[in-house]
Amino acid sequence: MPELVLVTGGSGYIAGWCVAELLRRGYDVRTTVRSAARERAVTDAVSTVVDPAGRLGFAVADLTADEGWEAALKGVDLVLHVASPLGGSDGADLITPARDGTLRVLRAATAAGVRRVVMTSAANAASPSSYATEGVTDETLWTDPDDPTLIPYRRSKTVAERAAWDFMAAQNGPTELVTVLPGAVFGPILTKENLGSVGIVARMVSGAMPGVPRIGLEVVDVRDLVDVHIRAMTSPAAAGQRFLATGEFLWMADMARLLKDGLGEHGRRVSTRQVPDFAVRLAARFRDPSLREITPALGRRNRHSTEKARTLLGWQPRPARQTVLDCAESLIAHGAV
């Protein structure tokens, strides 16, 4: 009988690909949605790459509420906790539900005797507080959540992962925890309804981004990210470990040139103009407050090592060029740009 894997937040970009790949590899899958009305959309999205064939089920559960999690975990063997709650720019909006939602999943998983939970954290939970710090860091580094300069997203990811490890340290049952810390996630989409981080590429290709800031991204393909989640879920060596899952470093200007040159006619609207740092800061201050969260990353120099995932899990991510172009071509094919 196939093992049953719970994936949290099945309507999300990464979670949708997790559901699809687990089904493709022969697992039975249950995924959480915040409302039963979302079930059809998830099924339709997953069906674009794999036939669920009666092996996909749903549970209604919200990370911000206790209801539904006991039922969601009933009979589950393994968990991929991918979902993150939505929030605003206020730190409390993001941090509290991220931490509490993670603890709801872990409480239900340990009570159900789940064998292993793999939690999606973020590479910026294992980064120096200053993005400008030179060098390469690994999983032994923890971002300081008390640094007042941290944007809410970085703080929420760090606090939630810390809470998960602290919770599991106090448990005596059979459940194991693994965390995966991805970089900037791009790649093909299953549906244009929830683009997630892929929205950056969509804005470039559509011409909605008139210039590119001096920001570097460690590009990881969503398909490779799912692969490392499943490796972390199944490898005996992974128990109790953190794994960085970043990819090749590209400046956004490099991404823009890749798209401009690699998409033919579809790349005509991509701007390769580099926006000076001072112009981004001015815009963030006076015109577009949403830019404030990216200004600390201007000129970012720090990189992350994925040696641990490569060595312990045999993980081999694909080249960033392929990921970026596959992402853009998928957006075009789905009519998302």
GUNU-858153 format. One record per residue: residue in one letter; x, y, z of N, C-alpha, C in turn. Coordinates in steps of 0.05 Angstrom, whole numbers, plus 5000, padded with zeros to 4 digits. Each point is the difference from the previous one (the first is absolute). Layout:
- a;X;Y;Z;X;Y;Z;X;Y;Z .
...
//
This chain:
- m;5017;4976;5000;4983;5024;5000;5018;5025;5000 .
- p;4995;5019;4982;5017;5024;4999;4999;5017;5025 .
- e;5022;5012;5007;5000;5018;5023;4983;5025;4994 .
- l;4989;5011;5021;4984;5024;4998;5016;5024;5009 .
- v;5003;5020;4982;5015;5024;5007;4981;5024;5001 .
- l;5001;5015;5022;4985;5025;5001;5017;5023;4991 .
- v;4990;5016;4981;5013;5025;4991;4983;5023;5009 .
- t;5011;5018;5015;4985;5023;5009;4998;5022;4978 .
- g;4977;5012;4997;4997;5023;4982;5000;4992;4971 .
- g;4984;4981;4992;5002;4989;4973;4994;5019;4977 .
- s;4989;5023;5006;4995;5020;4979;5023;5018;4994 .
- g;5022;4997;5016;5024;5016;4996;5017;4990;4978 .
- y;5018;5017;4991;5018;4993;4977;5018;4976;5006 .
- i;5015;5001;5022;5018;4978;5006;4984;4975;5008 .
- a;4979;5004;5017;4985;4977;5009;4986;4985;4977 .
- g;4990;5015;4980;4988;4987;4977;5019;4982;4986 .
- w;5024;5008;4997;5021;4983;4987;5007;4977;5018 .
- c;5000;5004;5027;5005;4977;5018;4978;4979;4997 .
- v;4975;5009;4999;4978;4981;4996;5003;4984;4974 .
- a;5006;5015;4979;5002;4987;4973;5023;4979;5000 .
- e;5023;5008;5011;5023;4982;4999;4996;4976;5018 .
- l;4988;5004;5023;4995;4977;5018;4981;4980;4986 .
- l;4980;5010;4987;4981;4983;4985;5015;4985;4978 .
- r;5017;5014;4986;5015;4988;4978;5018;4978;5010 .
- r;5010;5002;5025;5018;4980;5011;4985;4978;5015 .
- g;4974;5000;4999;4984;4978;5011;4989;5003;5027 .
- y;5003;5023;5013;4989;5005;5027;4971;5006;4998 .
- d;4985;4995;5021;4974;5011;5004;5004;5028;5013 .
- v;4984;5019;4993;5004;5027;5010;4974;5012;5011 .
- r;5003;5013;5022;4978;5017;5011;5012;5028;5003 .
- t;4985;5020;4991;5010;5027;5003;4980;5018;5014 .
- t;5009;5019;5015;4982;5018;5014;4993;5024;4982 .
- v;4976;5009;5003;4991;5024;4987;4984;5016;5021 .
- r;4999;5026;4998;4986;5016;5019;4970;4999;4997 .
- s;4992;4991;4976;4971;4999;4995;4996;4977;4980 .
- a;4978;4985;5003;4993;4979;4981;4997;5010;4972 .
- a;4994;5026;4997;4997;5012;4973;5025;4999;4984 .
- r;5023;4997;5013;5026;5000;4987;5007;4972;4989 .
- e;4986;4980;5007;5008;4972;4993;5001;4996;4970 .
- r;4980;5010;4985;4999;4996;4971;5023;5014;4987 .
- a;5008;5024;5009;5022;5014;4987;5026;4984;5004 .
- v;5004;4989;5024;5024;4984;5005;5001;4975;4982 .
- t;4977;4986;4999;4999;4976;4983;5005;5007;4971 .
- d;4989;5021;4990;5004;5008;4972;5029;5007;4995 .
- a;5012;5014;5019;5028;5008;4996;5019;4976;4999 .
- v;4996;4982;5020;5017;4976;5001;4995;4982;4976 .
- s;4976;4999;4990;4993;4983;4977;5013;5008;4974 .
- t;5012;5024;4999;5014;5009;4976;5027;4984;4996 .
- v;5009;4988;5022;5026;4985;4997;4998;4971;5009 .
- v;4979;4992;5015;4997;4972;5009;4971;4994;5005 .
- d;4992;4976;4996;4972;4991;5005;4997;4992;5029 .
- p;4984;5016;5016;4998;4993;5029;4988;4972;5004 .
- a;4983;4990;4981;4990;4973;5001;4990;4991;5027 .
- g;4985;5017;5013;4988;4992;5026;5019;4999;5023 .
- r;5025;5010;4996;5020;4999;5022;5005;5027;5013 .
- l;4984;5020;4993;5002;5027;5012;4976;5006;5016 .
- g;5004;5005;5026;4978;5008;5018;5005;5027;5012 .
- f;4980;5011;5014;5002;5027;5011;4991;5001;5029 .
- a;5011;5019;5014;4991;5006;5027;4999;5031;5003 .
- v;4978;5009;5011;4997;5029;5004;5013;5007;5027 .
- a;5021;5016;4999;5014;5009;5024;5015;5026;4994 .
- d;5000;5017;5019;5013;5027;4997;5022;5002;5021 .
- l;5023;5010;4992;5022;5002;5018;4994;5019;5023 .
- t;4981;5017;4997;4993;5020;5021;4979;4990;5020 .
- a;4991;4975;4997;4979;4989;5018;5006;4971;5007 .
- d;4991;4991;5023;5005;4973;5009;4983;4979;4985 .
- e;4976;5009;4992;4981;4981;4989;5011;4986;4974 .
- g;4995;4975;4998;5006;4985;4976;5026;4986;4999 .
- w;5019;5007;5017;5027;4988;4998;5001;4971;5010 .
- e;4985;4994;5020;4999;4972;5010;4990;4981;4978 .
- a;4978;5009;4986;4989;4984;4978;5019;4999;4977 .
- a;5014;5022;4994;5018;5001;4978;5023;4981;5002 .
- l;5009;4995;5025;5023;4983;5005;4993;4971;5005 .
- k;4974;4993;5002;4992;4973;5006;5009;4981;4978 .
- g;5015;4979;5009;5009;4980;4981;5024;5008;4982 .
- v;5011;5023;5005;5022;5010;4984;5027;4989;5008 .
- d;5016;4992;4981;5027;4989;5006;5021;5022;5000 .
- l;4998;5019;4982;5021;5020;4996;4987;5027;4993 .
- v;5014;5022;5007;4990;5027;4996;5020;5017;4986 .
- l;4991;5015;4979;5015;5022;4989;4986;5025;5008 .
- h;5011;5015;5019;4987;5024;5010;5011;5023;4983 .
- v;4986;5007;4979;5010;5020;4980;4986;5027;5004 .
- a;4975;4999;5010;4984;5024;5000;5011;5021;5020 .
- s;4996;5025;4992;5006;5023;5018;4975;5018;5000 .
- p;4992;5010;5023;4977;5017;5001;5006;5027;4987 .
- l;4979;5012;4989;5003;5026;4988;5000;5021;5022 .
- g;5013;5023;4994;5000;5022;5020;5007;5026;4987 .
- g;4998;5021;5015;5006;5026;4990;5029;5008;5006 .
- s;5005;5026;4999;5027;5010;5005;5006;5002;5030 .
- d;4980;4999;5016;5003;5001;5029;5012;4973;5009 .
- g;5022;5001;5015;5013;4976;5008;4982;4980;5014 .
- a;4983;5010;5018;4982;4982;5014;4981;4986;4981 .
- d;4993;5013;4978;4982;4988;4981;5012;4974;4988 .
- l;5026;5000;4997;5013;4977;4987;5012;4981;5020 .
- i;5013;5011;5021;5016;4983;5017;4983;4982;5018 .
- t;4979;5010;5012;4984;4984;5018;4986;4977;4986 .
- p;4987;5005;4977;4987;4977;4986;5021;4980;4989 .
- a;5023;5009;4992;5020;4982;4989;5010;4981;5022 .
- r;5005;5011;5024;5009;4983;5022;4978;4983;5010 .
- d;4977;5011;5005;4977;4985;5011;4990;4979;4981 .
- g;5000;5007;4974;4991;4981;4980;5019;4975;4999 .
- t;5025;5005;5001;5020;4978;5001;4995;4983;5024 .
- l;4996;5012;5023;4996;4984;5025;4974;4984;4998 .
- r;4979;5011;4987;4975;4985;4997;5005;4974;4984 .
- v;5015;5003;4979;5006;4977;4983;5017;4980;5016 .
- l;5020;5009;5014;5017;4981;5015;4985;4987;5023 .
- r;4983;5015;5014;4985;4987;5021;4982;4978;4990 .
- a;4987;5005;4977;4982;4980;4989;5016;4976;4989 .
- a;5023;5006;4988;5017;4979;4988;5012;4982;5022 .
- t;5009;5012;5021;5012;4983;5022;4978;4984;5014 .
- a;4976;5012;5003;4978;4985;5013;4991;4977;4983 .
- a;5002;5003;4973;4992;4979;4982;5022;4979;4995 .
- g;5024;5005;5011;5022;4981;4997;5012;5000;4972 .
- v;4998;5023;4986;5012;5002;4974;5030;4994;5002 .
- r;5010;4987;4979;5028;4992;5001;5020;5023;4997 .
- r;4994;5018;4981;5018;5022;4995;4985;5024;4989 .
- v;5007;5024;5009;4990;5025;4989;5023;5015;4987 .
- v;4996;5007;4975;5020;5017;4986;4987;5028;4997 .
- m;5013;5019;5012;4990;5028;5001;5015;5018;4980 .
- t;4985;5016;4985;5013;5019;4982;5006;5026;5016 .
- s;5025;5006;5003;5008;5025;5012;5010;5018;4978 .
- a;5022;5014;5003;5010;5017;4979;5030;5005;5005 .
- a;5015;5003;4978;5029;5004;5002;5006;5025;5016 .
- n;4982;5020;5000;5005;5024;5016;4996;4996;5030 .
- a;4994;4975;5008;5000;4993;5028;5028;4989;5008 .
- a;5018;4998;4980;5027;4991;5005;5019;5019;4986 .
- s;4996;5026;5005;5015;5021;4987;5010;5020;5020 .
- p;5022;5014;4994;5008;5023;5017;4978;5021;4999 .
- s;4997;5014;5022;4980;5021;5001;5003;5020;4978 .
- s;5025;5007;4994;5006;5019;4978;5003;4984;4974 .
- y;4984;5007;4981;5002;4986;4974;5027;5007;4986 .
- a;5013;5021;5009;5024;5009;4986;5025;4985;5009 .
- t;4997;4982;5020;5023;4985;5010;5011;4982;4978 .
- e;5026;5000;4996;5012;4983;4980;5002;4971;5011 .
- g;5002;4981;4981;5006;4973;5008;4978;4980;4995 .
- v;5006;4975;5007;4981;4978;4996;4993;4988;5028 .
- t;4974;4998;5006;4992;4989;5025;4985;4974;4997 .
- d;4998;4985;5021;4986;4974;4999;4978;4998;5021 .
- e;4990;4976;5005;4978;4995;5018;5006;5005;5029 .
- t;5026;5002;5007;5007;5005;5028;4994;5028;5009 .
- l;4996;5018;4981;4994;5028;5007;4970;5004;5003 .
- w;4992;5015;5020;4972;5008;5004;4998;5030;4998 .
- t;4981;5009;4985;4995;5029;4999;4991;5009;5028 .
- d;5009;5024;5008;4992;5011;5026;4972;5012;4999 .
- p;4980;4987;5011;4973;5010;4998;4995;5026;5015 .
- d;5018;5007;5018;4997;5024;5016;5013;5025;4987 .
- d;5012;4996;4977;5012;5023;4985;4978;5018;4991 .
- p;5000;5025;5009;4978;5018;4993;4999;5007;4970 .
- t;5021;4995;4985;5000;5007;4972;4987;4978;4982 .
- l;4994;4977;5012;4988;4978;4984;4972;5007;4990 .
- i;4995;4994;4975;4972;5003;4990;4983;4978;5012 .
- p;4973;5005;5002;4983;4980;5013;5001;4972;4989 .
- y;5004;4997;4973;5001;4974;4988;5023;4984;5011 .
- r;5024;5012;5000;5024;4986;5011;4996;4993;5029 .
- r;4990;5018;5015;4996;4995;5029;4979;4977;5004 .
- s;4979;5000;4984;4979;4980;5003;5010;4972;4994 .
- k;5016;4998;4979;5011;4974;4992;5020;4990;5021 .
- t;5016;5018;5011;5019;4992;5020;4986;4992;5026 .
- v;4982;5016;5009;4985;4994;5025;4984;4974;4997 .
- a;4987;4996;4978;4984;4976;4996;5018;4975;5000 .
- e;5023;5001;4987;5017;4977;5000;5012;4994;5027 .
- r;5008;5022;5014;5011;4997;5027;4978;4986;5018 .
- a;4976;5010;4998;4978;4989;5016;4996;4970;4994 .
- a;5003;4993;4975;4997;4971;4992;5021;4983;5014 .
- w;5025;5009;4998;5022;4984;5012;4997;4999;5031 .
- d;4992;5022;5012;4997;5000;5029;4977;4982;5008 .
- f;4978;5000;4985;4978;4982;5006;5008;4971;4998 .
- m;5014;4993;4979;5008;4972;4996;5020;4991;5020 .
- a;5016;5018;5010;5020;4993;5020;4987;4990;5026 .
- a;4975;5009;5004;4986;4993;5025;4983;4975;4996 .
- q;5000;4988;4977;4984;4976;4994;5015;4974;5004 .
- n;4986;4980;5008;5013;4974;5004;4989;4978;4981 .
- g;4982;5008;4982;4988;4981;4983;5016;4993;4975 .
- p;4988;4986;4981;5015;4991;4977;5004;5021;4978 .
- t;4986;5022;5001;5000;5019;4978;5027;5015;4998 .
- e;5010;5001;4975;5026;5013;4994;4994;5026;4985 .
- l;5018;5019;5002;4997;5026;4986;5024;5004;4982 .
- v;4995;5010;4976;5020;5009;4981;4991;5027;4990 .
- t;5019;5019;4996;4992;5025;4987;5016;5005;4975 .
- v;4986;5011;4980;5012;5007;4974;4998;5030;4996 .
- l;5023;5012;4993;5002;5029;4999;5006;5009;4971 .
- p;4979;5006;4984;5005;5006;4972;5008;5029;4996 .
- g;5011;5005;4976;5005;5027;4990;4976;5011;4986 .
- a;5005;5014;4977;4978;5012;4984;4989;4978;4982 .
- v;4975;4994;5003;4988;4977;4987;4986;5009;4974 .
- f;5010;4989;4977;4989;5005;4974;4995;4973;4986 .
- g;4992;5001;4975;4995;4975;4985;4972;5001;4988 .
- p;4991;4978;4988;4974;4999;4987;4977;5003;5021 .
- i;4978;5009;4990;4976;5003;5017;4980;4978;4992 .
- l;4983;4994;5020;4978;4981;4995;4974;5015;4993 .
- t;4998;5025;5009;4977;5016;4995;5008;5029;5003 .
- k;4987;5018;4986;5006;5028;5002;4986;5014;5023 .
- e;4985;4985;5016;4984;5011;5022;5017;5007;5024 .
- n;5023;4987;5004;5016;5005;5023;5029;4998;4992 .
- l;5012;5023;4993;5027;5001;4988;5022;4999;5021 .
- g;4994;5009;5025;5021;5001;5020;5024;5016;4990 .
- s;5024;4990;5006;5025;5015;4993;5003;5003;4970 .
- v;4987;4983;4984;5002;5001;4971;4989;5026;4989 .
- g;4985;5015;5016;4990;5025;4991;5022;5020;4992 .
- i;5024;4996;5010;5023;5017;4992;5006;4996;4970 .
- v;5001;4975;4992;5005;4994;4972;4977;5010;4982 .
- a;4976;4996;5010;4976;5010;4985;5002;5030;4996 .
- r;5008;5015;5020;5002;5029;4997;5021;5008;4980 .
- m;5022;4985;5000;5021;5005;4981;4991;4996;4971 .
- v;4988;4977;4995;4992;4992;4973;4977;5018;4990 .
- s;4983;5008;5017;4977;5016;4992;5007;5029;4995 .
- g;5024;5008;5009;5009;5028;4997;4991;5017;5024 .
- a;4988;4988;5020;4990;5016;5023;5023;5009;5018 .
- m;5024;4989;4995;5024;5009;5016;5018;5016;4981 .
- p;4998;5027;5002;5014;5017;4981;5031;5000;5004 .
- g;5009;4989;5022;5028;4998;5005;5004;4980;5022 .
- v;5025;4990;5003;5005;4980;5020;5018;5010;5022 .
- p;4993;4996;5025;5017;5008;5022;5025;4982;5002 .
- r;5020;5010;5014;5025;4985;5003;4997;4980;5023 .
- i;4984;4979;4994;4994;4979;5020;5008;4974;4988 .
- g;5014;4984;5016;5008;4973;4992;4983;4979;5012 .
- l;4993;4979;4985;4983;4979;5009;5014;4973;4997 .
- e;4997;4982;5020;5011;4973;4997;4977;4983;4989 .
- v;4999;4997;4974;4977;4989;4986;4999;4969;5003 .
- v;4978;4990;5011;4995;4972;5002;4974;4993;4985 .
- d;5001;4979;4984;4977;4991;4985;4980;4986;5018 .
- v;4975;5007;4997;4979;4988;5017;5000;4970;4999 .
- r;5007;4989;4976;5001;4970;4998;5023;4989;5016 .
- d;5022;5014;5001;5023;4991;5016;4995;5004;5029 .
- l;4985;5021;5007;4993;5004;5028;4982;4978;5010 .
- v;4981;4992;4984;4983;4977;5007;5016;4975;5003 .
- d;5019;4996;4982;5017;4976;5001;5015;4999;5027 .
- v;5012;5023;5008;5015;4999;5025;4982;4997;5024 .
- h;4975;5010;4999;4980;4994;5021;4995;4970;5003 .
- i;4996;4987;4977;4994;4971;5001;5025;4984;5009 .
- r;5023;5009;4991;5025;4987;5010;5003;5003;5030 .
- a;4994;5024;5010;5001;5005;5029;4979;4984;5015 .
- m;4978;4994;4987;4978;4985;5012;5007;4971;5002 .
- t;5016;4989;4982;5005;4972;4998;5028;4990;5009 .
- s;5019;5018;5000;5027;4992;5007;5004;4996;5030 .
- p;5010;4977;5009;5005;4997;5028;5020;5020;5011 .
- a;5019;5009;4983;5021;5018;5008;4989;5028;5005 .
- a;4976;5006;4991;4989;5027;5001;4988;5007;5028 .
- a;4994;4980;5015;4985;5005;5026;5015;5020;5017 .
- g;4985;5021;5009;5011;5020;5018;5018;5020;4987 .
- q;4999;5003;4974;5019;5017;4986;4986;5023;4986 .
- r;5016;5022;4996;4992;5022;4983;5015;4997;4973 .
- f;4986;5007;4978;5013;4998;4974;4994;5026;4984 .
- l;5021;5014;4993;4998;5022;4982;4994;4989;4972 .
- a;4981;5013;4986;4993;4992;4973;5000;5024;4982 .
- t;5022;5013;4999;5003;5023;4982;5012;4991;4974 .
- g;5001;5018;4981;5011;4993;4974;5020;5020;4991 .
- e;5005;5000;4974;5020;5018;4988;4992;5029;5005 .
- f;5020;5017;5006;4996;5028;5006;4998;5015;4973 .
- l;4979;5016;4997;4996;5017;4977;4992;5028;5009 .
- w;5012;5021;4990;4990;5026;5003;4974;5002;4983 .
- m;4981;5017;5009;4976;5003;4985;5006;5010;4971 .
- a;5021;5016;4998;5008;5009;4973;5008;4976;4982 .
- d;5013;4980;5012;5007;4976;4985;4975;4985;4991 .
- m;4981;4998;5019;4974;4988;4993;4987;5014;4977 .
- a;5000;5027;5001;4987;5015;4979;5013;4995;4973 .
- r;5027;4999;5000;5013;4994;4974;4994;4972;4990 .
- l;4999;4981;5018;4993;4973;4992;4972;5000;4987 .
- l;4981;5013;5012;4973;5001;4989;4999;5015;4973 .
- k;5014;5022;4999;5001;5017;4976;5011;4984;4976 .
- d;5022;4986;5006;5014;4985;4978;4988;4973;4995 .
- g;4987;4988;5020;4992;4972;4997;4971;4995;4992 .
- l;4984;5021;5001;4971;4997;4994;4992;5009;4973 .
- g;5019;5009;4984;4993;5009;4973;4981;5023;5001 .
- e;4978;4999;4984;4981;5021;4999;4987;5005;5027 .
- h;4997;4980;5016;4987;5003;5027;5018;5015;5019 .
- g;5025;5004;4994;5018;5015;5017;5002;5029;4994 .
- r;4985;5010;4981;5004;5027;4990;4993;5021;5022 .
- r;4982;4994;5019;4992;5020;5020;5017;4999;5025 .
- v;5019;4981;5001;5017;4998;5024;5020;5023;5001 .
- s;5000;5015;5022;5019;5022;5003;5025;4989;5014 .
- t;5023;5007;4988;5026;4993;5012;5013;5024;5014 .
- r;4985;5022;5002;5011;5025;5012;5004;4996;5030 .
- q;5024;5005;5009;5007;4998;5029;4991;5025;5014 .
- v;4983;4997;5021;4991;5023;5015;5021;5005;5023 .
- p;5010;5025;5002;5019;5006;5021;4988;4995;5028 .
- d;5017;4992;5018;4991;4995;5027;4986;5024;5012 .
- f;5011;5024;4996;4988;5024;5013;4972;5004;4989 .
- a;4995;4994;4975;4974;5004;4988;4979;4980;5013 .
- v;5009;4976;5005;4982;4980;5013;4993;5010;5028 .
- r;5020;5010;5015;4995;5009;5027;4982;5025;5000 .
- l;5003;5017;4982;4983;5024;4998;4971;4991;4994 .
- a;4997;4982;4981;4974;4990;4993;4987;4987;5024 .
- a;5015;4984;5015;4989;4986;5023;4991;5020;5022 .
- r;5014;5022;5002;4994;5019;5021;4976;5018;4992 .
- f;4999;5008;4975;4980;5020;4993;4977;4991;4982 .
- r;5005;4978;4984;4980;4993;4980;4987;4972;5004 .
- d;5017;4981;5007;4991;4972;5001;5010;4986;5025 .
- p;4984;5002;5022;5009;4988;5025;5006;4970;4998 .
- s;4988;4986;4980;5004;4971;4998;5029;4994;4993 .
- l;5015;5020;4991;5028;4996;4993;5018;4999;5024 .
- r;4989;5009;5023;5017;5002;5024;5012;4973;5008 .
- e;4986;4978;4995;5010;4974;5008;5023;4990;4983 .
- i;5004;5012;4976;5022;4990;4983;5024;5018;5003 .
- t;4998;5024;5011;5023;5017;5001;5023;4989;5016 .
- p;4996;4984;5022;5023;4989;5013;5016;4980;4983 .
- a;4987;4989;4979;5013;4980;4984;5015;5012;4976 .
- l;4999;5026;4997;5015;5013;4978;5030;4994;5002 .
- g;5011;4989;4979;5029;4993;5000;5007;4977;5018 .
- r;4981;4983;5007;5005;4978;5019;5023;4982;4990 .
- r;5019;4993;5018;5024;4985;4992;5001;4972;5012 .
- n;4985;4996;5022;5002;4974;5013;4988;4977;4983 .
- r;5013;4977;5001;4991;4976;4986;4996;4978;5020 .
- h;4986;4979;4991;4996;4977;5018;5012;4975;4987 .
- s;5009;4982;5017;5011;4975;4991;4979;4978;5000 .
- t;4998;4984;4979;4982;4977;4999;5015;4974;5001 .
- e;5024;5001;5010;5016;4976;5001;4987;4978;5016 .
- k;4987;5007;5022;4987;4981;5017;4979;4984;4985 .
- a;4982;5014;4986;4979;4987;4985;5011;4983;4978 .
- r;5021;5009;4987;5013;4985;4979;5013;4975;5010 .
- t;5013;5002;5023;5015;4977;5011;4982;4980;5014 .
- l;4983;5009;5018;4983;4982;5015;4976;4990;4985 .
- l;4989;5016;4982;4975;4993;4986;5004;4994;4970 .
- g;5024;5005;4990;5005;4996;4971;4985;5019;4982 .
- w;4995;5024;5010;4984;5020;4986;5016;5014;4979 .
- q;4989;5003;4976;5014;5013;4978;4981;5020;4986 .
- p;5000;5026;5008;4982;5019;4987;5009;5006;4971 .
- r;4981;5008;4983;5006;5006;4973;5010;5029;4997 .
- p;5012;5006;4977;5011;5028;4996;4978;5021;5002 .
- a;5008;5023;5011;4980;5022;5003;4989;5009;4973 .
- r;5017;5000;4979;4990;5009;4974;4976;4984;4991 .
- q;5002;4973;5003;4978;4983;4992;4975;5006;5017 .
- t;5003;5004;5026;4978;5006;5017;4986;5026;4992 .
- v;5015;5021;4995;4989;5026;4994;4985;4999;4973 .
- l;5011;4987;4980;4987;4998;4974;4976;4982;5001 .
- d;5002;4977;5014;4977;4983;5003;4977;5014;5014 .
- c;5007;5016;5019;4980;5016;5015;4986;5019;4981 .
- a;5015;5015;4985;4988;5020;4982;4983;4986;4978 .
- e;5010;4978;4989;4985;4987;4979;4974;4988;5011 .
- s;5001;4991;5025;4975;4990;5012;4980;5022;5005 .
- l;5010;5023;5009;4982;5023;5004;4987;5008;4974 .
- i;5015;5000;4979;4989;5007;4973;4979;4979;4991 .
- a;5007;4975;5004;4982;4979;4992;4973;5000;5015 .
- h;5001;5009;5025;4976;5001;5017;4985;5027;4997 .
- g;5011;5018;4983;4987;5025;4996;5002;5018;5025 .
- a;5022;4997;5015;5003;5015;5025;5015;5027;4995 .
- v;5010;5004;4976;5013;5025;4993;4989;5011;4974 .
//
